[in-house]
Amino acid sequence: MNEMNEAGKTPPEQKPSSVAPSSPIVTGPPAQISIEEFQKVSLRTGVIVAAEDHPNAERLLVLRVDIGESSPRQLVAGIKGSYQTAELIGKQVIVVTNLKPAKLRGVESQGMALAASNQDSIVLLTLQKEMPPGSVVR
């Protein structure tokens, strides 16, 4: 026998979820963008030259990344639960270099390191072969 909800209607039957707990929740296809919109994003290779705990956040790390400029960029990344600072040094990553700087918990971030994630982990996108810092990603 079905119970009625507050509106006096019988609620639809609930089907068991077929999504595994570690699978990301997909809410539908992402909005499409034109190639011209995509070309506005500046993606470059970078090498992490320093990493430290964020002074005001438990889940954030502050990275210094060489992207081929005169000095390394400072990036704030929410990867602390997945990486120790020492293991990040020397990793080649993909960086969005044309984001407006943003303060994250009081520390300025001058770009974004790309990562894949699900409910269980976060994995930085890295290169299979070594490339010079600042190489264009297309």
GULO-947461 format. One record per atom (N, C-alpha, C): x, y, z; atom name. Coordinates in Angstrom, 3 decimals, padded with zeros to 6 digits. Last residue first. Layout:
REM residues N
+----------+----------+----------+------+
:       xx :       yy :       zz : site :
+----------+----------+----------+------+
:        X :        Y :        Z :   CA :
...
+----------+----------+----------+------+
REM end
This chain:
REM residues 138
+----------+----------+----------+------+
:       xx :       yy :       zz : site :
+----------+----------+----------+------+
:  046.375 :  022.441 : -026.820 :    N :
:  045.269 :  022.681 : -027.755 :   CA :
:  044.274 :  021.552 : -027.677 :    C :
:  048.674 :  024.188 : -024.943 :    N :
:  047.833 :  022.991 : -024.961 :   CA :
:  046.645 :  023.305 : -025.849 :    C :
:  051.930 :  025.456 : -025.390 :    N :
:  050.496 :  025.631 : -025.614 :   CA :
:  049.801 :  024.274 : -025.639 :    C :
:  054.382 :  025.561 : -022.826 :    N :
:  053.927 :  025.016 : -024.112 :   CA :
:  052.411 :  025.128 : -024.206 :    C :
:  055.209 :  026.321 : -020.327 :    N :
:  054.607 :  027.344 : -021.176 :   CA :
:  054.165 :  026.840 : -022.529 :    C :
:  058.055 :  024.236 : -020.041 :    N :
:  057.026 :  025.047 : -019.384 :   CA :
:  056.518 :  026.136 : -020.322 :    C :
:  058.435 :  021.671 : -022.559 :    N :
:  058.937 :  022.875 : -021.897 :   CA :
:  057.793 :  023.630 : -021.199 :    C :
:  057.459 :  018.324 : -021.648 :    N :
:  057.367 :  019.477 : -022.554 :   CA :
:  057.920 :  020.688 : -021.822 :    C :
:  057.594 :  014.798 : -021.385 :    N :
:  058.039 :  016.108 : -020.918 :   CA :
:  057.943 :  017.156 : -022.032 :    C :
:  054.601 :  012.913 : -021.698 :    N :
:  055.985 :  013.175 : -022.094 :   CA :
:  056.336 :  014.593 : -021.658 :    C :
:  052.158 :  013.030 : -020.437 :    N :
:  052.781 :  011.717 : -020.628 :   CA :
:  054.256 :  011.842 : -021.000 :    C :
:  051.262 :  015.407 : -017.894 :    N :
:  051.703 :  015.084 : -019.249 :   CA :
:  052.332 :  013.699 : -019.304 :    C :
:  048.239 :  015.507 : -015.871 :    N :
:  049.673 :  015.610 : -016.084 :   CA :
:  050.010 :  015.187 : -017.505 :    C :
:  045.748 :  016.684 : -013.873 :    N :
:  046.042 :  016.290 : -015.243 :   CA :
:  047.522 :  016.551 : -015.485 :    C :
:  045.349 :  015.406 : -010.568 :    N :
:  045.837 :  016.452 : -011.460 :   CA :
:  046.057 :  015.887 : -012.854 :    C :
:  042.534 :  014.051 : -009.162 :    N :
:  043.776 :  013.701 : -009.843 :   CA :
:  044.155 :  014.842 : -010.776 :    C :
:  040.751 :  013.292 : -006.285 :    N :
:  041.074 :  014.346 : -007.238 :   CA :
:  042.429 :  013.993 : -007.834 :    C :
:  038.198 :  010.962 : -005.128 :    N :
:  039.543 :  011.497 : -005.292 :   CA :
:  039.612 :  012.620 : -006.319 :    C :
:  035.490 :  010.263 : -004.689 :    N :
:  036.551 :  009.671 : -003.883 :   CA :
:  037.907 :  010.351 : -003.996 :    C :
:  033.732 :  011.400 : -006.461 :    N :
:  033.429 :  011.542 : -005.032 :   CA :
:  034.573 :  011.055 : -004.150 :    C :
:  036.131 :  012.718 : -008.782 :    N :
:  034.875 :  012.030 : -008.509 :   CA :
:  034.640 :  012.151 : -007.009 :    C :
:  037.991 :  014.690 : -011.144 :    N :
:  037.571 :  014.310 : -009.799 :   CA :
:  036.303 :  013.474 : -009.847 :    C :
:  040.918 :  016.058 : -012.656 :    N :
:  039.706 :  015.245 : -012.781 :   CA :
:  039.305 :  014.841 : -011.372 :    C :
:  042.252 :  019.347 : -013.118 :    N :
:  042.198 :  018.066 : -012.421 :   CA :
:  040.897 :  017.363 : -012.762 :    C :
:  044.427 :  022.075 : -013.881 :    N :
:  043.298 :  021.218 : -014.222 :   CA :
:  043.410 :  019.867 : -013.521 :    C :
:  045.139 :  024.908 : -011.989 :    N :
:  045.661 :  023.626 : -012.465 :   CA :
:  044.463 :  022.723 : -012.730 :    C :
:  044.642 :  028.254 : -012.754 :    N :
:  044.032 :  027.028 : -012.244 :   CA :
:  044.723 :  025.819 : -012.859 :    C :
:  045.641 :  031.544 : -011.589 :    N :
:  045.367 :  030.552 : -012.615 :   CA :
:  044.738 :  029.332 : -011.980 :    C :
:  046.578 :  032.782 : -009.262 :    N :
:  046.795 :  033.415 : -010.563 :   CA :
:  046.612 :  032.431 : -011.712 :    C :
:  045.241 :  033.478 : -006.147 :    N :
:  045.491 :  032.428 : -007.120 :   CA :
:  045.528 :  033.074 : -008.491 :    C :
:  046.051 :  034.860 : -002.985 :    N :
:  045.755 :  035.064 : -004.402 :   CA :
:  046.150 :  033.861 : -005.241 :    C :
:  044.453 :  034.119 :  000.028 :    N :
:  045.663 :  033.927 : -000.768 :   CA :
:  045.293 :  034.048 : -002.250 :    C :
:  042.016 :  034.266 :  001.400 :    N :
:  043.049 :  035.252 :  001.683 :   CA :
:  044.331 :  035.122 :  000.884 :    C :
:  040.448 :  032.226 :  000.341 :    N :
:  040.742 :  032.220 :  001.775 :   CA :
:  041.944 :  033.112 :  002.093 :    C :
:  041.541 :  033.193 : -002.612 :    N :
:  040.909 :  032.014 : -002.019 :   CA :
:  041.370 :  031.917 : -000.574 :    C :
:  041.177 :  035.699 : -004.910 :    N :
:  041.650 :  035.402 : -003.559 :   CA :
:  040.843 :  034.243 : -003.011 :    C :
:  042.150 :  035.510 : -008.331 :    N :
:  041.089 :  035.414 : -007.319 :   CA :
:  041.730 :  035.126 : -005.970 :    C :
:  042.846 :  036.850 : -011.580 :    N :
:  043.290 :  036.435 : -010.244 :   CA :
:  042.123 :  036.467 : -009.253 :    C :
:  041.103 :  035.521 : -014.374 :    N :
:  041.366 :  036.682 : -013.536 :   CA :
:  041.841 :  036.182 : -012.181 :    C :
:  042.803 :  033.155 : -016.425 :    N :
:  041.743 :  033.460 : -015.467 :   CA :
:  042.103 :  034.741 : -014.724 :    C :
:  044.751 :  032.307 : -018.214 :    N :
:  044.123 :  033.609 : -018.426 :   CA :
:  042.874 :  033.831 : -017.570 :    C :
:  045.786 :  029.773 : -017.818 :    N :
:  046.623 :  030.924 : -017.482 :   CA :
:  045.941 :  032.278 : -017.637 :    C :
:  045.288 :  026.702 : -016.610 :    N :
:  044.514 :  027.765 : -017.262 :   CA :
:  045.193 :  029.059 : -016.842 :    C :
:  047.703 :  024.167 : -016.986 :    N :
:  047.264 :  025.345 : -016.245 :   CA :
:  046.420 :  026.253 : -017.143 :    C :
:  048.699 :  020.890 : -016.411 :    N :
:  048.038 :  021.786 : -017.364 :   CA :
:  047.430 :  022.929 : -016.560 :    C :
:  051.961 :  019.856 : -015.164 :    N :
:  050.503 :  019.969 : -015.116 :   CA :
:  050.015 :  020.887 : -016.220 :    C :
:  054.523 :  017.850 : -014.059 :    N :
:  054.090 :  018.709 : -015.155 :   CA :
:  052.572 :  018.676 : -015.210 :    C :
:  056.132 :  017.804 : -010.914 :    N :
:  055.033 :  017.321 : -011.761 :   CA :
:  054.735 :  018.348 : -012.850 :    C :
:  058.002 :  019.021 : -009.263 :    N :
:  058.471 :  018.443 : -010.518 :   CA :
:  057.367 :  017.910 : -011.424 :    C :
:  056.267 :  018.334 : -006.325 :    N :
:  057.414 :  019.024 : -006.905 :   CA :
:  057.901 :  018.271 : -008.152 :    C :
:  054.388 :  016.652 : -005.187 :    N :
:  053.981 :  017.517 : -006.292 :   CA :
:  055.161 :  018.168 : -007.019 :    C :
:  055.307 :  015.350 : -002.965 :    N :
:  055.127 :  014.548 : -004.182 :   CA :
:  054.746 :  015.397 : -005.396 :    C :
:  055.298 :  017.341 : -000.960 :    N :
:  056.578 :  016.853 : -001.503 :   CA :
:  056.403 :  016.083 : -002.810 :    C :
:  052.543 :  017.689 : -000.280 :    N :
:  053.298 :  018.744 : -000.958 :   CA :
:  054.571 :  018.214 : -001.629 :    C :
:  050.360 :  015.033 : -001.186 :    N :
:  051.273 :  015.613 : -000.205 :   CA :
:  052.137 :  016.629 : -000.955 :    C :
:  046.981 :  014.834 : -002.382 :    N :
:  048.420 :  014.957 : -002.613 :   CA :
:  049.133 :  015.500 : -001.379 :    C :
:  044.337 :  014.741 : -001.596 :    N :
:  044.795 :  013.769 : -002.585 :   CA :
:  046.304 :  013.769 : -002.790 :    C :
:  043.745 :  016.784 :  000.126 :    N :
:  043.376 :  015.433 :  000.528 :   CA :
:  043.895 :  014.353 : -000.398 :    C :
:  044.554 :  019.055 : -001.385 :    N :
:  045.323 :  018.616 : -000.220 :   CA :
:  044.980 :  017.200 :  000.226 :    C :
:  043.460 :  020.347 : -003.520 :    N :
:  043.939 :  018.982 : -003.739 :   CA :
:  044.625 :  018.389 : -002.518 :    C :
:  042.518 :  022.950 : -004.563 :    N :
:  041.825 :  022.132 : -003.563 :   CA :
:  042.181 :  020.667 : -003.680 :    C :
:  045.033 :  025.418 : -004.999 :    N :
:  044.337 :  024.238 : -005.515 :   CA :
:  043.743 :  023.421 : -004.368 :    C :
:  046.248 :  028.397 : -006.161 :    N :
:  045.656 :  027.764 : -004.992 :   CA :
:  044.787 :  026.622 : -005.515 :    C :
:  049.314 :  029.393 : -007.597 :    N :
:  047.987 :  028.813 : -007.777 :   CA :
:  047.524 :  028.232 : -006.457 :    C :
:  051.542 :  031.715 : -008.806 :    N :
:  050.995 :  031.142 : -007.580 :   CA :
:  049.574 :  030.667 : -007.866 :    C :
:  054.025 :  031.221 : -011.325 :    N :
:  052.687 :  031.661 : -010.926 :   CA :
:  052.309 :  030.989 : -009.613 :    C :
:  057.546 :  032.117 : -011.413 :    N :
:  056.445 :  031.145 : -011.303 :   CA :
:  055.134 :  031.802 : -010.887 :    C :
:  058.705 :  034.634 : -013.738 :    N :
:  058.657 :  034.055 : -012.393 :   CA :
:  057.473 :  033.093 : -012.317 :    C :
:  058.649 :  034.988 : -016.505 :    N :
:  059.837 :  035.417 : -015.767 :   CA :
:  059.878 :  034.900 : -014.332 :    C :
:  057.149 :  031.887 : -017.756 :    N :
:  057.203 :  033.339 : -017.574 :   CA :
:  058.441 :  033.693 : -016.747 :    C :
:  056.754 :  029.165 : -017.877 :    N :
:  057.581 :  029.792 : -018.905 :   CA :
:  057.630 :  031.303 : -018.832 :    C :
:  055.379 :  028.409 : -015.680 :    N :
:  054.687 :  028.271 : -016.965 :   CA :
:  055.435 :  029.027 : -018.072 :    C :
:  055.905 :  026.977 : -012.688 :    N :
:  056.658 :  027.592 : -013.782 :   CA :
:  055.899 :  027.329 : -015.071 :    C :
:  054.034 :  027.501 : -009.830 :    N :
:  054.121 :  026.741 : -011.073 :   CA :
:  054.850 :  027.561 : -012.129 :    C :
:  053.470 :  026.880 : -006.556 :    N :
:  054.187 :  027.794 : -007.428 :   CA :
:  054.488 :  026.974 : -008.672 :    C :
:  050.479 :  026.419 : -004.632 :    N :
:  051.492 :  025.906 : -005.555 :   CA :
:  052.195 :  027.067 : -006.244 :    C :
:  048.943 :  025.710 : -001.717 :    N :
:  049.438 :  026.835 : -002.497 :   CA :
:  050.611 :  026.311 : -003.319 :    C :
:  046.043 :  023.733 : -001.113 :    N :
:  047.492 :  023.858 : -001.188 :   CA :
:  047.827 :  025.088 : -002.018 :    C :
:  043.171 :  023.146 :  000.979 :    N :
:  043.855 :  023.845 : -000.104 :   CA :
:  045.370 :  023.765 :  000.026 :    C :
:  041.778 :  022.186 :  003.130 :    N :
:  041.758 :  021.390 :  001.897 :   CA :
:  042.560 :  021.995 :  000.755 :    C :
:  041.978 :  024.024 :  005.263 :    N :
:  042.395 :  022.633 :  005.459 :   CA :
:  042.535 :  021.852 :  004.157 :    C :
:  043.227 :  027.314 :  005.214 :    N :
:  042.256 :  026.346 :  004.706 :   CA :
:  042.812 :  024.928 :  004.820 :    C :
:  045.189 :  029.230 :  005.671 :    N :
:  043.845 :  029.460 :  006.211 :   CA :
:  042.804 :  028.452 :  005.752 :    C :
:  047.637 :  028.622 :  004.464 :    N :
:  047.628 :  029.004 :  005.879 :   CA :
:  046.238 :  029.108 :  006.506 :    C :
:  048.038 :  025.674 :  002.578 :    N :
:  047.395 :  026.987 :  002.639 :   CA :
:  047.307 :  027.379 :  004.113 :    C :
:  051.174 :  024.018 :  002.368 :    N :
:  049.816 :  024.071 :  002.900 :   CA :
:  049.311 :  025.499 :  002.865 :    C :
:  052.977 :  024.197 : -000.754 :    N :
:  052.876 :  024.311 :  000.699 :   CA :
:  051.410 :  024.316 :  001.114 :    C :
:  055.363 :  023.761 : -003.312 :    N :
:  054.006 :  023.484 : -002.826 :   CA :
:  054.021 :  023.577 : -001.304 :    C :
:  057.154 :  024.491 : -006.316 :    N :
:  057.006 :  024.580 : -004.861 :   CA :
:  055.552 :  024.305 : -004.500 :    C :
:  057.036 :  023.906 : -008.966 :    N :
:  058.372 :  024.097 : -008.398 :   CA :
:  058.331 :  024.228 : -006.878 :    C :
:  055.389 :  022.223 : -011.423 :    N :
:  055.250 :  022.648 : -010.029 :   CA :
:  056.646 :  022.712 : -009.417 :    C :
:  055.308 :  023.401 : -014.643 :    N :
:  056.019 :  022.496 : -013.741 :   CA :
:  055.868 :  023.050 : -012.327 :    C :
:  052.868 :  023.480 : -017.292 :    N :
:  053.604 :  024.077 : -016.189 :   CA :
:  054.271 :  023.002 : -015.359 :    C :
:  051.395 :  024.311 : -020.419 :    N :
:  052.041 :  023.341 : -019.540 :   CA :
:  052.799 :  024.096 : -018.460 :    C :
:  048.293 :  026.108 : -020.796 :    N :
:  049.740 :  025.980 : -020.948 :   CA :
:  050.252 :  024.868 : -020.037 :    C :
:  045.507 :  027.551 : -022.250 :    N :
:  046.005 :  026.384 : -021.530 :   CA :
:  047.491 :  026.238 : -021.836 :    C :
:  043.280 :  030.022 : -022.340 :    N :
:  044.708 :  029.823 : -022.536 :   CA :
:  045.177 :  028.687 : -021.632 :    C :
:  040.276 :  030.315 : -024.001 :    N :
:  040.917 :  029.731 : -022.821 :   CA :
:  042.382 :  029.468 : -023.148 :    C :
:  039.381 :  031.054 : -026.463 :    N :
:  039.651 :  032.129 : -025.499 :   CA :
:  040.365 :  031.608 : -024.251 :    C :
:  038.683 :  028.779 : -027.801 :    N :
:  039.992 :  029.362 : -028.104 :   CA :
:  040.339 :  030.526 : -027.182 :    C :
:  036.036 :  028.406 : -026.993 :    N :
:  037.077 :  027.544 : -026.445 :   CA :
:  038.460 :  028.155 : -026.654 :    C :
:  034.795 :  030.329 : -028.621 :    N :
:  034.754 :  030.469 : -027.165 :   CA :
:  035.852 :  029.631 : -026.514 :    C :
:  035.330 :  029.228 : -031.129 :    N :
:  035.845 :  030.566 : -030.818 :   CA :
:  035.839 :  030.799 : -029.307 :    C :
:  033.900 :  026.905 : -031.063 :    N :
:  035.355 :  026.794 : -031.091 :   CA :
:  035.985 :  028.142 : -030.742 :    C :
:  031.164 :  027.360 : -028.726 :    N :
:  031.760 :  027.387 : -030.071 :   CA :
:  033.272 :  027.226 : -029.955 :    C :
:  029.709 :  025.011 : -026.440 :    N :
:  030.329 :  026.295 : -026.746 :   CA :
:  030.924 :  026.208 : -028.144 :    C :
:  026.906 :  023.499 : -024.825 :    N :
:  027.880 :  023.533 : -025.901 :   CA :
:  028.417 :  024.938 : -026.083 :    C :
:  026.541 :  022.495 : -021.481 :    N :
:  026.186 :  023.456 : -022.523 :   CA :
:  027.290 :  023.465 : -023.578 :    C :
:  026.746 :  018.944 : -020.865 :    N :
:  027.114 :  020.339 : -020.607 :   CA :
:  026.663 :  021.232 : -021.761 :    C :
:  023.973 :  016.681 : -020.368 :    N :
:  025.121 :  017.139 : -021.155 :   CA :
:  025.452 :  018.599 : -020.827 :    C :
:  023.243 :  015.808 : -016.924 :    N :
:  022.893 :  016.039 : -018.319 :   CA :
:  024.103 :  016.542 : -019.065 :    C :
:  024.292 :  015.348 : -014.488 :    N :
:  022.967 :  015.945 : -014.536 :   CA :
:  022.501 :  016.222 : -015.951 :    C :
:  026.005 :  012.865 : -012.898 :    N :
:  025.848 :  013.533 : -014.191 :   CA :
:  024.422 :  014.043 : -014.275 :    C :
:  028.133 :  012.435 : -010.311 :    N :
:  026.727 :  012.608 : -010.619 :   CA :
:  026.623 :  013.420 : -011.899 :    C :
:  030.777 :  010.034 : -010.569 :    N :
:  030.307 :  011.411 : -010.494 :   CA :
:  028.826 :  011.472 : -010.863 :    C :
:  030.951 :  007.071 : -008.552 :    N :
:  030.734 :  007.696 : -009.853 :   CA :
:  030.298 :  009.138 : -009.686 :    C :
:  031.025 :  005.866 : -006.101 :    N :
:  032.220 :  006.584 : -006.518 :   CA :
:  032.065 :  007.270 : -007.868 :    C :
:  028.508 :  004.597 : -005.849 :    N :
:  028.850 :  005.712 : -004.975 :   CA :
:  030.065 :  006.503 : -005.424 :    C :
:  027.004 :  004.054 : -009.072 :    N :
:  027.885 :  003.601 : -007.998 :   CA :
:  028.285 :  004.793 : -007.144 :    C :
:  023.727 :  004.278 : -010.019 :    N :
:  024.991 :  004.995 : -009.993 :   CA :
:  025.803 :  004.510 : -008.809 :    C :
:  021.273 :  003.278 : -009.930 :    N :
:  022.240 :  002.449 : -010.635 :   CA :
:  023.607 :  003.113 : -010.653 :    C :
:  019.054 :  003.291 : -007.187 :    N :
:  020.021 :  004.018 : -007.996 :   CA :
:  020.992 :  003.061 : -008.653 :    C :
:  015.809 :  001.849 : -007.383 :    N :
:  017.150 :  001.868 : -006.819 :   CA :
:  018.111 :  002.570 : -007.765 :    C :
:  013.031 :  004.022 : -007.704 :    N :
:  013.839 :  002.952 : -008.267 :   CA :
:  015.210 :  002.997 : -007.599 :    C :
:  010.106 :  004.720 : -006.026 :    N :
:  011.523 :  005.011 : -006.103 :   CA :
:  012.249 :  003.801 : -006.672 :    C :
:  006.979 :  005.618 : -007.387 :    N :
:  007.846 :  004.589 : -006.827 :   CA :
:  009.299 :  004.992 : -007.032 :    C :
:  005.604 :  008.822 : -006.515 :    N :
:  006.029 :  007.830 : -007.505 :   CA :
:  006.960 :  006.822 : -006.838 :    C :
:  003.154 :  009.220 : -003.865 :    N :
:  004.459 :  009.511 : -004.469 :   CA :
:  004.830 :  008.444 : -005.478 :    C :
: -000.146 :  010.203 : -004.157 :    N :
:  000.696 :  009.041 : -003.958 :   CA :
:  002.043 :  009.313 : -004.619 :    C :
: -001.078 :  013.264 : -002.596 :    N :
: -000.857 :  012.451 : -003.790 :   CA :
:  000.030 :  011.268 : -003.421 :    C :
: -001.329 :  015.104 : -000.623 :    N :
: -002.425 :  014.164 : -000.790 :   CA :
: -002.286 :  013.286 : -002.009 :    C :
:  000.811 :  016.629 : -000.074 :    N :
: -000.133 :  017.192 : -001.036 :   CA :
: -001.304 :  016.252 : -001.284 :    C :
:  002.363 :  015.014 :  001.558 :    N :
:  001.642 :  016.140 :  002.153 :   CA :
:  000.605 :  016.730 :  001.223 :    C :
:  001.683 :  011.690 :  000.162 :    N :
:  002.550 :  012.759 :  000.637 :   CA :
:  001.703 :  013.909 :  001.161 :    C :
:  000.482 :  008.489 :  001.175 :    N :
:  000.294 :  009.757 :  000.472 :   CA :
:  001.257 :  010.783 :  001.042 :    C :
:  001.804 :  005.189 :  000.587 :    N :
:  001.408 :  006.273 :  001.481 :   CA :
:  001.257 :  007.537 :  000.662 :    C :
:  000.622 :  002.188 : -000.913 :    N :
:  001.391 :  003.425 : -000.996 :   CA :
:  000.865 :  004.441 : -000.011 :    C :
:  000.834 : -001.172 :  000.000 :    N :
:  000.000 :  000.000 :  000.000 :   CA :
:  000.885 :  001.243 :  000.000 :    C :
+----------+----------+----------+------+
REM end
